[in-house]
């Protein structure tokens, strides 16, 4: 049971957006190469290890706000210690970065992802508590670096096309991220964590998400990547639905969950096996949290 607990303590569902953009990047690069591009499995494993490390560190730093927001279960209930999280995070970081440097597997991009991820959580920078920068860090990490890492930094047909791809992805991620800050609004306010959602308030955040979503869809149209266009357009629609009058409004939780699902669907056009794997992971997570903690997660 302890091994199962630790697997879910790694928050595997939170990895889905990064995996999705990685696979989207791979799919775009494969299309650029006429469909002949080996799957970068090693890179996917290395990126996963870095993200696991970042998420473990984030849980240690956000111990109190996670407790208030009802997100913390493993550390807060004493199932695992913060020291264990730090040790595992260090091992993942050192192992993945060392392997990438030794094998030439995109070490520069991977290092950038690790630095950005740690800067997001760890003082004194702690970008997660700096309005605007928290959103930019998420957009750059998921929409930019993950996409590039999956594409193996392949040269695009034209520089403008690749810039449009990255911009579209980043803007879509930023739109969804604004809604994630609204989910944690109460705990962040009570612990003094000043996120973009806290700084601008719920109404402005919803309107801002619409602008970002529409801009992302516009950039994606110039990206010559149908799956990316579909994902960005869907996020724009979700953001619009979340900004409707109260009775018809889509919840921020629904935007976050549906946004992740949308990009998982888009990624599955490149790697069809990805969708059933995500569905299985979501099902197992739901069953585990229900039986272990009597919590409905994931939930719309």
C-alpha positions in Angstrom: 0.0 0.0 0.0 2.9 2.4 0.7 4.2 2.0 -2.8 0.7 2.7 -4.2 0.4 5.8 -1.9 3.7 7.1 -3.1 2.8 6.7 -6.8 -0.3 8.9 -6.3 1.6 11.3 -4.0 3.6 12.1 -7.2 0.4 13.5 -8.6 0.6 11.7 -11.9 -2.6 13.4 -13.3 -0.8 16.8 -12.9 1.7 15.5 -15.4 -0.9 15.1 -18.2 -0.7 18.7 -19.5 3.1 18.5 -19.8 2.9 15.1 -21.5 0.3 16.5 -23.9 2.4 19.4 -25.0 5.4 17.2 -25.3 3.5 14.8 -27.6 2.0 17.8 -29.5 5.6 19.0 -30.1 6.6 15.6 -31.3 3.6 15.4 -33.6 4.3 18.8 -35.2 8.0 17.9 -35.7 7.1 14.6 -37.2 4.8 16.3 -39.7 7.6 18.7 -40.5 9.8 15.7 -41.3 7.3 14.0 -43.5 6.1 11.6 -40.9 9.6 10.1 -40.3 10.8 10.9 -36.8 11.5 8.3 -34.1 9.5 8.7 -30.9 11.7 10.5 -28.2 10.9 8.1 -25.4 14.1 8.9 -23.4 13.3 12.6 -23.5 9.8 11.9 -22.2 11.2 9.9 -19.2 13.7 12.7 -18.5 11.1 15.4 -18.6 8.8 13.3 -16.4 11.6 12.9 -13.8 12.2 16.7 -13.7 8.5 17.5 -13.3 8.1 14.9 -10.5 11.0 16.6 -8.7 9.4 20.0 -9.2 6.0 18.9 -8.0 7.4 17.3 -4.9 9.3 20.5 -4.0 6.1 22.5 -4.7 4.2 20.3 -2.2 6.8 20.9 0.5 6.8 24.7 0.0 3.0 24.9 -0.3 2.4 22.7 2.7 0.2 25.2 4.6 -1.8 26.6 1.6 -2.4 23.0 0.3 -3.8 22.1 3.7 -6.2 25.0 3.7 -7.3 24.4 0.1 -7.9 20.7 0.9 -5.2 19.6 -1.7 -2.6 18.3 0.8 -3.2 14.7 1.9 0.0 12.8 2.0 2.3 15.3 3.9 -0.5 16.8 5.9 -1.6 13.4 7.2 1.9 12.2 7.9 1.8 9.5 5.3 5.1 10.7 4.0 7.7 13.2 5.3 8.9 16.4 3.7 12.4 15.1 4.0 11.6 12.1 1.8 10.1 14.4 -0.8 13.2 16.5 -0.9 15.5 13.4 -1.2 13.4 11.9 -4.0 13.3 15.3 -5.8 17.0 15.7 -5.6 17.6 12.2 -7.0 15.2 12.8 -9.9 16.8 16.1 -10.8 20.4 14.9 -10.6 19.7 11.7 -12.4 17.7 13.2 -15.2 20.0 16.2 -15.8 23.1 14.0 -15.6 21.7 11.5 -18.1 20.7 14.3 -20.5 24.1 15.9 -20.3 25.9 12.6 -20.8 23.7 11.4 -23.7 23.1 14.8 -25.4 19.3 14.4 -24.8 18.3 18.0 -24.9 20.2 18.9 -21.7 19.7 22.7 -22.3 16.0 22.6 -22.5 15.7 20.1 -19.6 17.9 22.3 -17.4 15.7 25.3 -18.3 12.6 23.3 -17.3 14.2 22.4 -14.0 15.4 25.9 -13.2 12.0 27.4 -14.1 10.1 24.8 -12.1 12.2 25.3 -9.0 12.1 29.1 -9.4 8.3 28.8 -9.4 8.2 27.3 -5.9 11.4 28.0 -4.0 12.2 31.3 -2.3 13.5 33.9 -2.8 12.2 34.0 -6.4 9.0 31.9 -5.7 7.4 32.9 -9.0 4.2 31.2 -7.9 3.6 34.1 -5.4 4.4 36.9 -7.9 1.4 38.1 -10.0 2.0 37.9 -13.7 5.2 36.0 -13.3 3.4 32.9 -12.0 1.3 32.8 -15.2 4.3 33.5 -17.4 6.3 30.7 -15.8 3.5 28.2 -16.3 3.0 29.2 -19.9 6.7 29.1 -20.6 7.1 25.7 -18.9 4.1 23.8 -20.3 3.4 25.7 -23.5 6.9 26.5 -24.5 9.6 24.2 -23.1 7.5 21.0 -23.2 6.5 21.6 -26.8 10.1 22.3 -27.8 11.4 19.3 -25.9 8.9 17.0 -27.6 9.9 18.4 -30.9 13.6 17.9 -30.1 14.0 21.6 -30.9 13.6 20.7 -34.6 13.9 23.6 -37.0 10.5 24.7 -38.3 9.5 25.2 -41.9 9.8 28.9 -41.1 10.7 30.8 -38.0 7.4 32.6 -37.9 5.5 29.3 -38.0 7.4 27.9 -35.0 6.9 31.2 -33.1 3.2 31.0 -33.7 3.1 27.4 -32.4 4.9 28.3 -29.2 2.8 31.5 -28.7 -0.5 29.7 -29.3 0.4 27.0 -26.7 1.7 29.5 -24.1 -1.4 31.7 -24.4 -3.7 28.7 -24.1 -1.8 27.5 -21.0 -2.0 31.0 -19.5 -5.8 31.1 -20.0 -6.3 27.8 -18.1 -3.7 28.8 -15.5 -5.8 31.9 -14.5 -8.6 29.5 -13.6 -6.3 27.3 -11.5 -5.5 30.4 -9.4 -9.2 30.9 -8.8 -9.5 27.4 -7.4 -6.9 28.1 -4.7 -8.1 31.7 -4.0 -9.1 31.2 -0.4 -6.1 29.3 0.8 -3.7 31.6 -1.1 -5.3 34.7 0.5 -5.2 33.3 4.0 -1.5 32.3 3.7 -0.5 35.6 2.1 0.4 34.0 -1.3 -0.2 36.6 -3.9 -1.0 34.9 -7.2 -2.4 36.5 -10.3 -5.9 35.4 -9.3 -5.5 37.0 -5.9 -4.1 40.2 -7.4 -6.7 40.8 -10.1 -9.8 39.1 -8.5 -12.1 36.5 -10.0 -14.0 38.7 -12.5 -10.9 40.2 -14.1 -9.2 36.8 -14.2 -12.1 35.3 -16.1 -12.1 38.1 -18.6 -8.3 37.9 -18.9 -8.6 34.2 -19.6 -11.0 34.9 -22.5 -8.5 37.4 -24.0 -5.6 35.0 -23.7 -7.6 32.1 -25.0 -8.8 34.0 -28.1 -5.3 35.3 -28.7 -3.9 31.8 -28.4 -6.4 30.4 -30.9 -5.5 33.3 -33.3 -1.8 32.4 -33.0 -2.5 28.7 -33.5 -4.2 29.4 -36.8 -0.9 30.6 -38.2 0.9 27.6 -36.8 0.2 25.0 -39.5 -0.6 22.4 -36.9 -4.3 21.2 -36.9 -4.1 19.5 -33.5 -2.7 22.6 -31.8 -5.3 24.8 -33.5 -8.1 22.5 -32.2 -6.7 22.5 -28.7 -6.2 26.3 -28.5 -9.7 27.0 -30.0 -11.3 24.7 -27.4 -9.6 26.5 -24.6 -10.9 29.8 -26.0 -14.4 28.4 -26.0 -14.0 27.1 -22.4 -12.8 30.5 -21.3 -15.7 32.2 -22.9 -18.1 29.8 -21.2 -16.5 30.5 -17.8 -17.0 34.3 -18.3 -20.8 34.0 -18.9 -23.4 35.4 -16.4 -23.4 33.4 -13.1 -26.2 30.9 -13.9 -24.7 29.8 -17.1 -21.1 30.0 -16.1 -18.7 27.1 -16.5 -16.8 26.6 -13.2 -13.1 27.2 -13.0 -12.6 23.5 -12.1 -14.4 22.5 -15.3 -12.2 24.8 -17.3 -9.0 23.2 -15.8 -10.2 19.6 -16.2 -11.7 20.1 -19.7 -8.6 22.1 -20.8 -6.3 19.3 -19.8 -8.6 16.8 -21.5 -8.7 18.9 -24.7 -5.0 18.9 -25.1 -4.8 15.2 -24.2 -7.2 14.6 -27.1 -5.1 16.8 -29.4 -1.9 14.9 -28.4 -3.6 11.6 -29.0 -3.8 12.5 -32.7 0.0 12.0 -32.8 0.1 9.1 -30.3 -3.3 7.4 -30.2 -2.3 5.2 -27.2 -2.0 8.3 -25.0 -5.7 8.8 -24.7 -6.6 5.4 -23.2 -3.6 5.7 -20.9 -4.8 9.0 -19.6 -8.3 7.7 -19.2 -7.0 4.7 -17.2 -4.9 6.9 -15.0 -7.9 9.2 -14.3 -10.0 6.1 -13.4 -7.4 4.6 -11.1 -6.8 8.0 -9.5 -10.6 8.4 -8.9 -10.8 4.9 -7.3 -7.7 5.4 -5.2 -8.8 8.8 -3.7 -12.3 7.6 -3.1 -11.2 4.5 -1.2 -8.1 6.0 0.5 -9.4 9.4 1.5 -13.2 9.4 0.6 -12.4 12.3 -1.8 -13.9 12.7 -5.3 -10.8 13.4 -7.3 -10.6 14.2 -10.2 -13.9 16.0 -10.2 -15.6 18.6 -12.4 
